[in-house]
């Protein structure tokens, strides 16, 4: 059986969907899995042994180059020559539903009551019910496994094997990792400013833990913030700009990751590395908490159906709460 999974973006959501692959392959080794993804996120999926083909498109480019529309349509129609037995839209948006239709039929996806862009459900032949405000990881596991007649339990997800892989990473990352110190990664940026924990509080955490704190960044604005942080603490180093492949390798070597609710933070969960995810305007139902993966949520109440980008309550999270939890996780990891 040959299936195509469509999960185009965003980074964290792709990671949350990927966890299902190992359980699908364990129960149905006969299934060949191709994954269609936006080009800029392809590296997060590369080297995964459960993916037969990684196929890319560039829908984002259509915002600035409308002529590229026909090129992308032609590309997807070329992928349709693989003659899939089933196409699964794990995105649930109109752009992913249209992509699915171009790939062929039958198409599986969320039903009209379980989806943000309800019109997308009109494209599906097999419709999966799962409340939109349910845990994001559970939703992704269900939409990918149910059409195949497979069940994935919460217990299986909690006890998952690491599922991010890398090869030929940037060797300079190892120059920043210190053998004589605990290595802590700090993820200071995200897509919204209101999701970002204050830089001053990250500095306070570094000063208290007194370990090797490596700040990763993805934009010039984040780089400026990271450089300033390094001037304020001898325990902070700023990493060079890393691609996703090298970022996976770095996180795999870390002892702890502390970061905002954003893709690079969720990579620690995928790699079974200790982490603390800081939440303000987004719901903690997006993640799984485990013995080593913890969350701290601000006091604000989040409506998962209508997120408030003006909710800056993450700034009110006491850094001492983060420090205490970090010490507990680091102590436990030594046992």
C-alpha positions as a Python dict, from the first residue, in 0.01 Angstrom:
ca = {
    (1, 'X'): (0, 0, 0),
    (2, 'X'): (131, 345, -91),
    (3, 'X'): (9, 654, 95),
    (4, 'X'): (85, 1025, 79),
    (5, 'X'): (77, 1241, 392),
    (6, 'X'): (22, 1611, 344),
    (7, 'X'): (149, 1822, 632),
    (8, 'X'): (298, 2133, 482),
    (9, 'X'): (367, 2347, 788),
    (10, 'X'): (436, 2472, 1053),
    (11, 'X'): (751, 2330, 1209),
    (12, 'X'): (602, 2233, 1545),
    (13, 'X'): (290, 2083, 1386),
    (14, 'X'): (502, 1875, 1148),
    (15, 'X'): (696, 1740, 1445),
    (16, 'X'): (376, 1656, 1630),
    (17, 'X'): (247, 1465, 1327),
    (18, 'X'): (573, 1276, 1271),
    (19, 'X'): (541, 1080, 1594),
    (20, 'X'): (271, 863, 1431),
    (21, 'X'): (506, 724, 1167),
    (22, 'X'): (690, 477, 1389),
    (23, 'X'): (363, 322, 1507),
    (24, 'X'): (216, 302, 1157),
    (25, 'X'): (526, 125, 1029),
    (26, 'X'): (536, -108, 1331),
    (27, 'X'): (182, -228, 1264),
    (28, 'X'): (183, -208, 883),
    (29, 'X'): (532, -265, 751),
    (30, 'X'): (387, -306, 402),
    (31, 'X'): (289, 62, 382),
    (32, 'X'): (507, 297, 180),
    (33, 'X'): (485, 653, 311),
    (34, 'X'): (557, 967, 109),
    (35, 'X'): (535, 1307, 281),
    (36, 'X'): (453, 1633, 104),
    (37, 'X'): (590, 1940, 284),
    (38, 'X'): (681, 2304, 224),
    (39, 'X'): (1041, 2328, 103),
    (40, 'X'): (1158, 2539, 397),
    (41, 'X'): (1058, 2269, 646),
    (42, 'X'): (1187, 1966, 456),
    (43, 'X'): (1503, 1926, 664),
    (44, 'X'): (1304, 1840, 976),
    (45, 'X'): (1178, 1526, 797),
    (46, 'X'): (1502, 1428, 625),
    (47, 'X'): (1678, 1103, 719),
    (48, 'X'): (1363, 959, 880),
    (49, 'X'): (1369, 584, 802),
    (50, 'X'): (989, 561, 808),
    (51, 'X'): (951, 800, 513),
    (52, 'X'): (1002, 648, 169),
    (53, 'X'): (1000, 974, -29),
    (54, 'X'): (1011, 1334, 88),
    (55, 'X'): (835, 1556, -167),
    (56, 'X'): (840, 1934, -150),
    (57, 'X'): (627, 2220, -275),
    (58, 'X'): (655, 2596, -229),
    (59, 'X'): (307, 2734, -170),
    (60, 'X'): (448, 3017, 41),
    (61, 'X'): (618, 3158, -268),
    (62, 'X'): (277, 3226, -423),
    (63, 'X'): (237, 3528, -194),
    (64, 'X'): (510, 3709, -386),
    (65, 'X'): (507, 3524, -720),
    (66, 'X'): (161, 3439, -854),
    (67, 'X'): (309, 3300, -1176),
    (68, 'X'): (464, 3022, -969),
    (69, 'X'): (112, 2881, -910),
    (70, 'X'): (113, 2684, -1233),
    (71, 'X'): (464, 2554, -1164),
    (72, 'X'): (354, 2421, -826),
    (73, 'X'): (38, 2263, -969),
    (74, 'X'): (248, 2087, -1232),
    (75, 'X'): (485, 1966, -962),
    (76, 'X'): (204, 1813, -753),
    (77, 'X'): (46, 1653, -1059),
    (78, 'X'): (385, 1496, -1124),
    (79, 'X'): (377, 1348, -774),
    (80, 'X'): (30, 1207, -854),
    (81, 'X'): (198, 970, -1098),
    (82, 'X'): (303, 771, -790),
    (83, 'X'): (-60, 647, -786),
    (84, 'X'): (-131, 659, -415),
    (85, 'X'): (-381, 421, -261),
    (86, 'X'): (-467, 685, 0),
    (87, 'X'): (-389, 1053, 52),
    (88, 'X'): (-412, 1186, 410),
    (89, 'X'): (-444, 1559, 469),
    (90, 'X'): (-309, 1611, 820),
    (91, 'X'): (-309, 1990, 775),
    (92, 'X'): (-679, 2060, 742),
    (93, 'X'): (-657, 2381, 540),
    (94, 'X'): (-788, 2465, 195),
    (95, 'X'): (-437, 2480, 49),
    (96, 'X'): (-358, 2129, 176),
    (97, 'X'): (-698, 1993, 72),
    (98, 'X'): (-649, 2123, -284),
    (99, 'X'): (-301, 1969, -286),
    (100, 'X'): (-455, 1640, -177),
    (101, 'X'): (-711, 1651, -457),
    (102, 'X'): (-436, 1707, -713),
    (103, 'X'): (-257, 1398, -579),
    (104, 'X'): (-558, 1170, -625),
    (105, 'X'): (-827, 983, -434),
    (106, 'X'): (-937, 861, -187),
    (107, 'X'): (-854, 1144, 51),
    (108, 'X'): (-880, 1129, 429),
    (109, 'X'): (-895, 1427, 666),
    (110, 'X'): (-1082, 1585, 954),
    (111, 'X'): (-1460, 1617, 939),
    (112, 'X'): (-1632, 1955, 920),
    (113, 'X'): (-1669, 1981, 1298),
    (114, 'X'): (-1302, 1911, 1364),
    (115, 'X'): (-1135, 2161, 1136),
    (116, 'X'): (-1053, 2532, 1126),
    (117, 'X'): (-1121, 2589, 755),
    (118, 'X'): (-1443, 2391, 725),
    (119, 'X'): (-1454, 2402, 346),
    (120, 'X'): (-1143, 2183, 338),
    (121, 'X'): (-1350, 1891, 465),
    (122, 'X'): (-1556, 1896, 143),
    (123, 'X'): (-1256, 1750, -39),
    (124, 'X'): (-1230, 1439, 181),
    (125, 'X'): (-1374, 1094, 115),
    (126, 'X'): (-1286, 959, 461),
    (127, 'X'): (-1368, 1201, 742),
    (128, 'X'): (-1221, 1176, 1092),
    (129, 'X'): (-1393, 1327, 1396),
    (130, 'X'): (-1166, 1478, 1662),
    (131, 'X'): (-1252, 1798, 1847),
    (132, 'X'): (-1041, 2095, 1735),
    (133, 'X'): (-944, 2176, 2096),
    (134, 'X'): (-817, 1824, 2170),
    (135, 'X'): (-446, 1765, 2222),
    (136, 'X'): (-266, 1851, 1898),
    (137, 'X'): (-49, 1540, 1901),
    (138, 'X'): (-349, 1314, 1960),
    (139, 'X'): (-532, 1483, 1672),
    (140, 'X'): (-244, 1427, 1433),
    (141, 'X'): (-198, 1065, 1543),
    (142, 'X'): (-569, 996, 1492),
    (143, 'X'): (-602, 1149, 1145),
    (144, 'X'): (-293, 960, 1026),
    (145, 'X'): (-373, 622, 1179),
    (146, 'X'): (-752, 587, 1176),
    (147, 'X'): (-791, 576, 794),
    (148, 'X'): (-543, 287, 796),
    (149, 'X'): (-734, 91, 1059),
    (150, 'X'): (-455, 146, 1312),
    (151, 'X'): (-483, 267, 1671),
    (152, 'X'): (-215, 472, 1851),
    (153, 'X'): (-252, 506, 2227),
    (154, 'X'): (-138, 786, 2457),
    (155, 'X'): (88, 535, 2630),
    (156, 'X'): (262, 456, 2303),
    (157, 'X'): (322, 824, 2234),
    (158, 'X'): (461, 886, 2583),
    (159, 'X'): (701, 593, 2538),
    (160, 'X'): (795, 678, 2179),
    (161, 'X'): (1141, 631, 2032),
    (162, 'X'): (1320, 950, 1924),
    (163, 'X'): (1215, 1031, 1569),
    (164, 'X'): (1430, 1319, 1443),
    (165, 'X'): (1742, 1221, 1251),
    (166, 'X'): (2040, 1412, 1115),
    (167, 'X'): (2351, 1358, 907),
    (168, 'X'): (2652, 1569, 803),
    (169, 'X'): (2561, 1843, 1050),
    (170, 'X'): (2768, 2160, 1082),
    (171, 'X'): (3077, 2046, 1280),
    (172, 'X'): (3117, 2384, 1449),
    (173, 'X'): (2823, 2310, 1680),
    (174, 'X'): (3056, 2082, 1877),
    (175, 'X'): (3287, 2376, 1947),
    (176, 'X'): (3011, 2531, 2157),
    (177, 'X'): (2926, 2220, 2358),
    (178, 'X'): (3134, 2195, 2676),
    (179, 'X'): (3215, 1854, 2820),
    (180, 'X'): (3288, 1992, 3166),
    (181, 'X'): (2955, 2175, 3189),
    (182, 'X'): (2587, 2102, 3151),
    (183, 'X'): (2472, 2227, 2810),
    (184, 'X'): (2141, 2412, 2806),
    (185, 'X'): (1977, 2537, 2486),
    (186, 'X'): (1763, 2851, 2503),
    (187, 'X'): (1502, 2912, 2232),
    (188, 'X'): (1423, 3282, 2260),
    (189, 'X'): (1210, 3351, 1950),
    (190, 'X'): (877, 3250, 1797),
    (191, 'X'): (631, 3370, 1535),
    (192, 'X'): (460, 3621, 1767),
    (193, 'X'): (625, 3865, 2006),
    (194, 'X'): (361, 3782, 2269),
    (195, 'X'): (485, 3421, 2277),
    (196, 'X'): (838, 3528, 2371),
    (197, 'X'): (968, 3506, 2725),
    (198, 'X'): (1165, 3820, 2819),
    (199, 'X'): (1536, 3816, 2738),
    (200, 'X'): (1615, 3958, 3082),
    (201, 'X'): (1450, 3657, 3245),
    (202, 'X'): (1646, 3415, 3026),
    (203, 'X'): (1959, 3595, 3148),
    (204, 'X'): (1848, 3555, 3510),
    (205, 'X'): (1801, 3182, 3450),
    (206, 'X'): (2150, 3150, 3301),
    (207, 'X'): (2304, 3342, 3590),
    (208, 'X'): (2132, 3119, 3844),
    (209, 'X'): (2208, 2784, 3676),
    (210, 'X'): (2569, 2884, 3594),
    (211, 'X'): (2599, 2633, 3313),
    (212, 'X'): (2674, 2656, 2941),
    (213, 'X'): (2366, 2824, 2794),
    (214, 'X'): (2350, 2820, 2413),
    (215, 'X'): (2108, 3062, 2253),
    (216, 'X'): (1969, 2966, 1912),
    (217, 'X'): (1802, 3216, 1681),
    (218, 'X'): (1627, 3230, 1345),
    (219, 'X'): (1598, 3597, 1249),
    (220, 'X'): (1817, 3905, 1258),
    (221, 'X'): (1598, 4050, 1534),
    (222, 'X'): (1651, 3737, 1744),
    (223, 'X'): (2025, 3750, 1671),
    (224, 'X'): (2044, 4107, 1807),
    (225, 'X'): (1860, 3996, 2120),
    (226, 'X'): (2089, 3694, 2162),
    (227, 'X'): (2403, 3905, 2122),
    (228, 'X'): (2278, 4145, 2388),
    (229, 'X'): (2206, 3854, 2623),
    (230, 'X'): (2564, 3733, 2581),
    (231, 'X'): (2696, 4072, 2691),
    (232, 'X'): (2497, 4041, 3012),
    (233, 'X'): (2609, 3694, 3121),
    (234, 'X'): (2932, 3498, 3097),
    (235, 'X'): (2722, 3180, 3092),
    (236, 'X'): (2556, 3260, 2758),
    (237, 'X'): (2696, 3178, 2415),
    (238, 'X'): (2525, 3271, 2090),
    (239, 'X'): (2512, 2994, 1835),
    (240, 'X'): (2581, 3067, 1466),
    (241, 'X'): (2282, 3046, 1234),
    (242, 'X'): (2191, 2679, 1203),
    (243, 'X'): (1985, 2492, 949),
    (244, 'X'): (1730, 2243, 1078),
    (245, 'X'): (1963, 1947, 1027),
    (246, 'X'): (2234, 2100, 1249),
    (247, 'X'): (1977, 2222, 1501),
    (248, 'X'): (1855, 1865, 1542),
    (249, 'X'): (2213, 1754, 1604),
    (250, 'X'): (2270, 2028, 1861),
    (251, 'X'): (1954, 1952, 2057),
    (252, 'X'): (2037, 1581, 2053),
    (253, 'X'): (2358, 1664, 2244),
    (254, 'X'): (2199, 1898, 2499),
    (255, 'X'): (2118, 1823, 2861),
    (256, 'X'): (1816, 2055, 2873),
    (257, 'X'): (1621, 2290, 2647),
    (258, 'X'): (1425, 2592, 2773),
    (259, 'X'): (1214, 2778, 2521),
    (260, 'X'): (896, 2939, 2400),
    (261, 'X'): (609, 2746, 2242),
    (262, 'X'): (768, 2712, 1899),
    (263, 'X'): (906, 2448, 1663),
    (264, 'X'): (1268, 2425, 1786),
    (265, 'X'): (1147, 2378, 2144),
    (266, 'X'): (926, 2085, 2040),
    (267, 'X'): (1228, 1922, 1879),
    (268, 'X'): (1353, 1836, 2230),
    (269, 'X'): (1036, 1632, 2294),
    (270, 'X'): (1083, 1455, 1961),
    (271, 'X'): (1443, 1369, 2053),
    (272, 'X'): (1352, 1257, 2408),
    (273, 'X'): (1562, 1534, 2560),
    (274, 'X'): (1460, 1718, 2882),
    (275, 'X'): (1275, 2041, 2811),
    (276, 'X'): (1073, 2324, 2962),
    (277, 'X'): (823, 2490, 2729),
    (278, 'X'): (693, 2834, 2829),
    (279, 'X'): (335, 2918, 2734),
    (280, 'X'): (150, 3248, 2729),
    (281, 'X'): (-116, 3303, 2460),
    (282, 'X'): (-120, 2945, 2331),
    (283, 'X'): (-279, 2635, 2489),
    (284, 'X'): (-69, 2371, 2662),
    (285, 'X'): (-289, 2109, 2495),
    (286, 'X'): (-45, 2140, 2204),
    (287, 'X'): (210, 1920, 2379),
    (288, 'X'): (256, 1610, 2590),
    (289, 'X'): (405, 1644, 2936),
    (290, 'X'): (633, 1359, 3039),
    (291, 'X'): (880, 1289, 3319),
    (292, 'X'): (1139, 1494, 3129),
    (293, 'X'): (926, 1730, 2917),
    (294, 'X'): (749, 1994, 3126),
    (295, 'X'): (548, 2309, 3062),
    (296, 'X'): (497, 2630, 3255),
    (297, 'X'): (187, 2829, 3161),
    (298, 'X'): (111, 3189, 3247),
    (299, 'X'): (-209, 3270, 3434),
    (300, 'X'): (-404, 3380, 3126),
    (301, 'X'): (-699, 3179, 2998),
    (302, 'X'): (-658, 3071, 2636),
    (303, 'X'): (-940, 3017, 2390),
    (304, 'X'): (-798, 2757, 2144),
    (305, 'X'): (-1056, 2860, 1883),
    (306, 'X'): (-944, 3224, 1887),
    (307, 'X'): (-593, 3290, 2009),
    (308, 'X'): (-521, 3636, 2143),
    (309, 'X'): (-197, 3770, 1999),
    (310, 'X'): (-216, 4060, 2244),
    (311, 'X'): (-186, 3826, 2542),
    (312, 'X'): (160, 3908, 2678),
    (313, 'X'): (112, 3717, 3003),
    (314, 'X'): (417, 3498, 2935),
    (315, 'X'): (621, 3791, 3067),
    (316, 'X'): (468, 3735, 3411),
    (317, 'X'): (604, 3382, 3452),
    (318, 'X'): (845, 3398, 3745),
    (319, 'X'): (1194, 3302, 3637),
    (320, 'X'): (1248, 3131, 3972),
    (321, 'X'): (978, 2880, 3877),
    (322, 'X'): (1175, 2800, 3561),
    (323, 'X'): (1503, 2776, 3754),
    (324, 'X'): (1358, 2539, 4014),
    (325, 'X'): (1210, 2310, 3748),
    (326, 'X'): (1533, 2318, 3546),
    (327, 'X'): (1735, 2206, 3849),
    (328, 'X'): (1490, 1922, 3917),
    (329, 'X'): (1514, 1797, 3558),
    (330, 'X'): (1892, 1820, 3553),
    (331, 'X'): (1921, 1638, 3884),
    (332, 'X'): (1688, 1363, 3765),
    (333, 'X'): (1883, 1318, 3442),
    (334, 'X'): (2201, 1243, 3641),
    (335, 'X'): (2042, 950, 3825),
}
